[in-house]
């Protein structure tokens, strides 16, 4: 009887912990995971490009991406991707390899954010958010801090 009680308590604890984590954080995907997910079930895509030094990116992570409404909207309507714009990783997506050609140079921005979130005739800036439809076509780009209300409005359009 005590073994059954301990096992039940353990299962309840694990289930409760998993549920709490889902409620408190966005389920961020990598580009590799995104490609697999889009093949299985097309869905809109939300991409957040950030860098460790970007204070507005950090503020969005702490204040906006922890909001229950934002988390619920992203989970329901989008595949959410988070990418360090300065990563040194080679990323394969859509049968192509993307690299950071600017490693060890000033502003070492990876090819993917440069292709997806660059403003015409302006330098790349963070934070950078790209929204795409379920066919992976860009529908909007934002190059600013968005508070909870602003992001909810953007995601609800």
DANOR-V630923 format. One line per field, one symbol per residue. ss: DSSP state (H for helix, E for strand, C for the rest). Layout:
ss = ???
//
This chain:
ss = CHHHHHHHHHHHHHHHHHHHHHHHCCCCECHHHHHHHHHHCCCEEEEEEECCCCHHHHHHHHHHCCCHHHHHHHHHHEEEEEEECCCCCCEEECCEEECCCCCCCCCCCCHHHHHHCCCCCCCCCCCEEEEECCCCCEEEEECCCCCHHHHHHHHHC
//
